[in-house]
Amino acid sequence: MIARVEICGVNTSKLPTLNEDQKIELFKKIKNGDKKARKEFINGNLRLVLSVLHKFNCRGDADDLFQVGCVGLIKALDNFDTSHNVKFSTYAVPMIIGEIRRYLRDNNSIKVSRSLRDIAYKALGAKEKLTNQNSKEPTITEISQQLGIDKEDIVFALESILEPLSLYEPTYNDSGDTTFMMEQVKDDTNNDESWIDEISLNEAMEKLNEKEKYILKLRFFEGKTQNEVAEKLKISQAQVSRLEKNAIAKMRKYIFA
């Protein structure tokens, strides 16, 4: 889907990247209303949007999804708080993912019919009425009996109008402390966290020189031994070991900075 170089008129092969120090400096300027710094920051993080888009391969038009992902990036920029000691990419990726998922849902070819929406709204009304009567939330069976509608139809109708919640949606306040949805929800089958880890690794790899990248590729992606790598590069095994350790140290410093 996004194999081509140009998306929305943007040459993705020439997109700039920013290191953490540059991001911090730009944030300071952005907070002071510097529009040029804002534009530079957004352009310097477009590769992050592309990294997320790779996960939605064949799910839609690349140009549309790229634009939607950029909206998520901008929302992340507007809401990011540097005092939380979280890397911008870690904060931004879930928001970009959420924006793209919302777009895909809203633009799905399967549209919710008016009759289905009517059932959903009737079910919500019956739920509220039964809750007030019995001081507890009713079951789907009780709602079905109240309306004289099959349980399956009610479940399908309710699911069709559900709106996704943001992970950063505040759920309640306790002694003045806001609790967010992401603090209460854990899903071991969800791969978003692994996406973030993968993107962080890719960003860290970009900080290495070509020889270091090549060594790590041979060692950890192709399973070569240090001796085999040394033969390919025409250097000693000791040199490979030293270069490998230095490259890993650089990546660690970037990821855990």
Buried (B, 14 or more C-beta within 10 A) or exposed (E): BBEEEEBEEBEBEEBEBBEBEBBEEBBEBBEEEBEEBBEBBBBBBBBBBBBBBBBBEEBBEBBBBBBBBBBBBBBBBEEBEEEEEEBBBBBBBBBBBBBBBBBBEEEEEEEBEEEBEEBBEBBBEBBEEBEEEEEEEBEBEBBBBBBEBEEEBBBBBBEBBEEEEBBBEEBEEEEEEEEBEBEEEEEEEEEBBEBBBBBBEBBBBEBBEEEBBBBBEBBEEEEBEBEBBBEEBEBEBEBBBEBBEBBBEBBEEBBEE
